[in-house]
């Protein structure tokens, strides 16, 4: 570190122990202190005594950190150093040892021979006296060496495997905590055992049988400690997966049976959990004759730990046994186990509730109708455990039988309270596990029988007094709704109950998968899939979702707030545009104004613009757009004006270019005069996107407006950060070519603007849909008025109606053409006014309205069409361009009228 003397210089080929000086010269010429050899006793102020200092650590040699390729080091000091067991060392020496062991795989890869000759022996020796950190590092490095195949298998078995086997039963060294030695821990032994189990999967069978199996059998003797026998159980279970059935039956099975009858319940339970791999290695026939009797006995053991292990083993071997074994042995065994657990309500009951789903499905093919009904009834009873009247009566009887204060035994009454609390935790855990397994039980009974078999039980769990139970059930609600098929309507009431819950954890489970749940209830989320009948059925879901949003908004979980606001998009498939405009949009506007977290406001922006796209009435759309401009672009709050820039970004993403240019372009550019530098700074990042959507010559005015904005920012900007952002934006804008509307450019840009053309088509379709609906409404109103007029005139004598020809025959021929022109002009004016009112900022514009020339052409075409329709409807004379006389409708040739001259 810049401090070096001649005596500290060493050769890399043979690193020797170096002498550490107290003082050395620094690069600045100062004398600095490197290490303190000894500490002077501190004299206590106000007294004659001295403070006792901890024992002085031995002077440790300074070693270089070892990395890949640095093999020239000496580890003799790690072995020869006398370690005092009463002193806990915290020095660089321990760090160096761990560094060597962590880099051992790399050292073996780079220099295999030197590392095996010089490093590995030292590492194996030092592990005997190493602390926990070093041994954990060694257990991880040894398995990496075998996985990467850095050492031949035979060499690995002679070196590393022997260290692993000798360390399996090792424990943490006793550590002095200042007053006493700490009790040994099993962390090191567990780490080495896990390493040995991983090694068994990678070694060949001959080495396993020669090196590991013999030691494992010795560890399983009754004379060995309990921890050793526990290790033997796991090793035998792992070895059983590698050998043939006859080897397992001859070598392993006797030890397995002996451990199943061990006097320690921990050993019996551990061996019971390993019966699954052992039985799979033996095969079905040997399992039925040798393993099943042991399993039945262990399942009926007096210790609950062993019984739980037996039940879990039964669940694991269900895929192995045949039908006869299930019906004759396992099904009666499980039924008896469940009855006993329900009767005693001990620690086995939550485990039964946890495994009931796998048990029911494993036995489904072999159960009779009566047994199937029994499993359903037992599941329903577990769902109500701790809540039934019988349980309350049992508690009252227990209180009567228990000693009370009046009986003079206060000391005996106090220990009853922990038992009651423990029982309460067990019954809550049971109901929670039942809620977790409810999708499996729905599949077990079928969707058709859900309402009759599990409907009431499901409703009770949705209203369970414990939050964890409701939370677990709400997290799996989407799975249950996906299984119900056409019977999903039975879940609507329960979904509304969960959405109206006041706990955010419960709401989180429902809201997370809300689109999936709505898809299951309503079908695919498209307008075509929604019918009036379904909309009426799910009308109550909307208030429930809004109620959930209010509860979530009052919490501090902004991620959950963002999630539910994002899911507001689903409302476009759940209800009509009137409800969206009157109920949903106000909530989103409130979120845009008042939400504290920025991700929530952005989610509200996306949901609002997505819903506006599906509102049918143009007046409502225009009101929303005007609100966004007035409250956010021209608002007093700087925060809202900054959000308007994000609104414009989302609009460019969701809508067509023509829509954005007609709605927000000018308002966005006007922010370049904002007094807040942050607003102008954020505007600069949007300027390149604005240039990309401009097309000349139709957008000439917008192009000039954008150029004027950029020039003002370049010339008049005083803020340093904004000026730099403007320069970056200008450099990017210079690289963007201006799009032209020529025919060649249209063909070139066709592929790039496919998505934009789809958006324009959707906007056109929305306008056409609104026009058709208005036309239908007018026709319906007209038909209703005609029907009402006919009823009013029914009592009167009808008079012969005059036809158009009779009426027009009374008009002079000279005035008939004037009347036709008047009709055509009025029709054209009406049509043009209608077109004008449906374009512009107030509504969704037609994509062609960006250019004034195109709009004038369309108006001219509309007026000409109206004139043609008016001229065709009237029979008066019409002369062709060539002067040929056209006959009247009655076939006579009209007489040309001439003016008399004086």
Secondary structure as UniProt FT lines:
FT   HELIX           6..8
FT   STRAND          23..25
FT   TURN            27..28
FT   STRAND          31..33
FT   TURN            45..46
FT   TURN            68..69
FT   HELIX           76..80
FT   TURN            85..86
FT   HELIX           92..102
FT   HELIX           104..110
FT   HELIX           112..114
FT   HELIX           115..119
FT   HELIX           120..126
FT   HELIX           127..129
FT   HELIX           132..147
FT   TURN            148..149
FT   HELIX           153..158
FT   HELIX           160..167
FT   TURN            168..169
FT   HELIX           187..202
FT   HELIX           205..207
FT   HELIX           208..213
FT   HELIX           214..219
FT   TURN            222..223
FT   HELIX           226..239
FT   TURN            240..242
FT   HELIX           245..247
FT   HELIX           248..252
FT   HELIX           253..260
FT   HELIX           265..273
FT   HELIX           275..282
FT   HELIX           284..286
FT   HELIX           287..291
FT   HELIX           292..299
FT   HELIX           304..316
FT   TURN            317..320
FT   HELIX           323..325
FT   HELIX           326..330
FT   HELIX           331..344
FT   HELIX           348..363
FT   HELIX           364..366
FT   HELIX           369..383
FT   TURN            384..387
FT   HELIX           389..401
FT   HELIX           405..407
FT   HELIX           410..414
FT   HELIX           416..436
FT   HELIX           438..445
FT   TURN            448..449
FT   HELIX           450..453
FT   HELIX           455..462
FT   HELIX           467..475
FT   HELIX           477..484
FT   HELIX           485..491
FT   HELIX           492..499
FT   HELIX           504..512
FT   HELIX           514..522
FT   TURN            527..529
FT   HELIX           532..537
FT   HELIX           539..553
FT   HELIX           558..566
FT   HELIX           567..570
FT   HELIX           571..574
FT   HELIX           577..579
FT   HELIX           580..584
FT   HELIX           585..594
FT   HELIX           598..612
FT   TURN            613..614
FT   HELIX           618..628
FT   HELIX           629..633
FT   HELIX           638..654
FT   HELIX           657..663
FT   HELIX           665..669
FT   HELIX           670..673
FT   HELIX           677..684
FT   TURN            685..686
FT   HELIX           687..692
FT   STRAND          695..696
FT   TURN            697..699
FT   HELIX           700..716
FT   HELIX           720..734
FT   STRAND          739..740
FT   HELIX           743..749
FT   TURN            750..753
FT   HELIX           754..792
FT   HELIX           804..809
FT   HELIX           813..837
FT   TURN            841..842
FT   HELIX           847..850
FT   HELIX           852..873
FT   TURN            881..882
FT   TURN            889..890
//
